[in-house]
């Protein structure tokens, strides 16, 4: 009789383990779909839960941990790719100094995505636009920069980066405003 009880417990335990394993496989499939969709953050969480919830399933845990690492790599910034607004700003300034104004504008645009009203970032991008001879975009960014920091107007007057647009009416109006009539 004791043998029959042990056998039934073993069968019940095996059935429960099989159900848990099959459930984990479904969760693994769902996590894999998240990974394929590019939702690396949710996929990572799902794979971590699978690994944590199935310590007895070594192969499943190892596969889940492999996918956690893949998700972490996808979520990490590319090596050398700036992360913060200031990182993007400095990268933009370096590119501008090298004469790669298109790349400078791209980098400074990324800085402005993180801090859209920064006078420093707006001025730097206006400078890059100015060096390209794009007066309209340079003046638009410069105007916003001056709103945030009026002293930038005087900086623009003496900055050689604006030589190519110095005769533009919009630039002249911005750096030499006429007093408001009262």
DAPE-V269902 format. One line per field, one symbol per residue. phi: phi as a letter, one per 40 degrees, with the letter a starting at -180 (. if undefined). psi: psi as a letter, one per 40 degrees, with the letter a starting at -180 (. if undefined). A space follows every 50 residues. Layout:
# DAPE-V269902
phi=???
psi=???
This chain:
# DAPE-V269902
phi=.ccccccccccccccccccccccccccccccccccccgcccccdcccccc cccbccbdccccccccccccccccccccdgccbcdcccdcccccccccgc ccccccccccccccacbcdccccccdccccccgcccccccccccccccad ccdcccdcccccdcbdccdccccccbcccccb
psi=ddddddddddddddddddddddddddddddddddddeegddddddddddd ddefdegddddddddddddddddddiiihehididddddddddddddeeg ddddddddddddddgeehdddddddddddddeegddddddddddddddgd eddddddeheeedeedehddddddegiiihh.
